[in-house]
Amino acid sequence: MNQNRHVVILGNGISGVTCARHVRKLDSNCQITLVSGESKYFFSRTALMYVYMGQMKFEHTQPYENHFWEKNRIGLKEAWVEKVDFDKKSLVFKSGESLAYDILVIATGSKPNKFGWPGQDSIGVQGLYSKQDLELMEANTQSEIKRAVIVGGGLIGIEMAEMLAYKKIPVTFLVRENGFWNNVLPKEESDLVGRHILEHHIDLRLGTELKEIQAGSDGKVIAIITSKGEKIDCQFVGLTAGVSPNIDFLRNTALEVNRGVRVDEFFRTNLPDVYAIGDCAEFDKAPAADRRPIEQVWYTGRMHGETLAYNLCKTPVPYRPGVWFNSAKFLDIEYQTYGTVPPVWEESLVKNFYWEHPSGKVAFRMLMRQDGSLYGVNNFGFRLRHEFFDRAISENWSGEKVIAKLDQANFDPEFFAPYYIEIQKAFKAEFGGSFKPARKTFIQKLFGARV
């Protein structure tokens, strides 16, 4: 890269910050500026819920000390962008200021979806994505809230429900589908999470949509009407029906956009020296058979940033994301997925193994191809090692080999319940195999670890 070039990165989320950090590692001379109106300093978006619940302060969500940016000569510009003048290669801020760039990286993330519901702009109705959303939620729930309604059954929805329930605010949770997140999870896992939500005294309404939001004369929400005609009195409504790329200010410009900013496998847009990464980027062609054109996951955003930084400073390489992985938390149940586990599959093409603990809060699913090789894994209620399954899927291990070595994937300390023992027994009973299921160690027996 020309050492006098100015790299401007629009957005300081995980994608933009990773790109800035790695450009600096690879090029000690170029000028780098991170631009964000949301916050001056990078913070962990997934930690916002803990700030709301009083378990963290906002400054604790910032993984880097404030002096980190000056030390690494990464400039920070806290401002909202009004528009991009691609001809003049300049950002125009809402304040009227402008900033010239040589290379522009668009990493503006996502925004909560709205679907034109009547009353969706009432006071007390909001999504949860940004720092400003968190501050608004804190303000909207300071006064006495007799009931809140959450609309949309995704990961942000369950987080918001947990946040409100933590503060003893009764929550009604509207989910359009007949199972929680059942467009992603198989039925058994969806049912497991649904039971867990109900156990936490959250009023889960499956197969129910929002029809209308009603407000009082002061503009504040007072009730919602469901698709079934039921009126639910409430003083707060969380809209969590997914997110969309945050690119409205880029529409009707020379930049090619669809749902997101269109990019190729090198993150290049149709304009010279303009790139897009993270939630707002939309690949012309999905980067792998099991990937979508828009990847709205934290760890893929990090990979986007690192790959683009390399491409800006070295000989460009195409984005190759490798084995799919994701993780989440449903109240106090951890979830991990590796490879491909769709909500439904063709039985003639895939072999299915599913084990669930009698408690109904721990489960393990493994899908195998007809030749026995590992296709994907879902895991609920205990942690498994990422590197184990990344290797197993990359090297086409057989399902039997995975199960035989499952103790090596156990992330938990010795004193935690060794669920892999019962998983091995169940697999051997259903599919056979030459391996011997493990036994509890003396320490596990001594301390009462059981499955």
Secondary structure as UniProt FT lines:
FT   TURN            3..4
FT   STRAND          6..10
FT   HELIX           14..26
FT   STRAND          31..35
FT   HELIX           45..47
FT   HELIX           48..52
FT   TURN            53..54
FT   HELIX           58..61
FT   HELIX           67..71
FT   TURN            72..73
FT   STRAND          74..77
FT   STRAND          81..85
FT   TURN            86..89
FT   STRAND          90..93
FT   TURN            94..95
FT   STRAND          98..100
FT   STRAND          103..106
FT   STRAND          110..112
FT   TURN            118..121
FT   STRAND          125..126
FT   HELIX           131..140
FT   STRAND          148..151
FT   HELIX           155..166
FT   TURN            167..168
FT   STRAND          171..175
FT   TURN            180..184
FT   HELIX           187..199
FT   TURN            200..201
FT   STRAND          203..206
FT   STRAND          210..215
FT   TURN            217..218
FT   STRAND          220..226
FT   TURN            227..228
FT   STRAND          231..233
FT   STRAND          236..239
FT   STRAND          243..245
FT   HELIX           248..250
FT   TURN            251..252
FT   STRAND          261..263
FT   TURN            265..266
FT   TURN            272..273
FT   STRAND          274..276
FT   HELIX           278..280
FT   STRAND          281..283
FT   TURN            289..290
FT   HELIX           298..313
FT   STRAND          325..330
FT   TURN            331..332
FT   STRAND          333..339
FT   TURN            347..349
FT   STRAND          350..356
FT   TURN            358..359
FT   STRAND          363..369
FT   TURN            370..371
FT   STRAND          373..380
FT   HELIX           386..394
FT   TURN            395..396
FT   HELIX           399..404
FT   HELIX           406..409
FT   TURN            414..415
FT   HELIX           419..431
FT   HELIX           442..446
FT   TURN            447..448
//
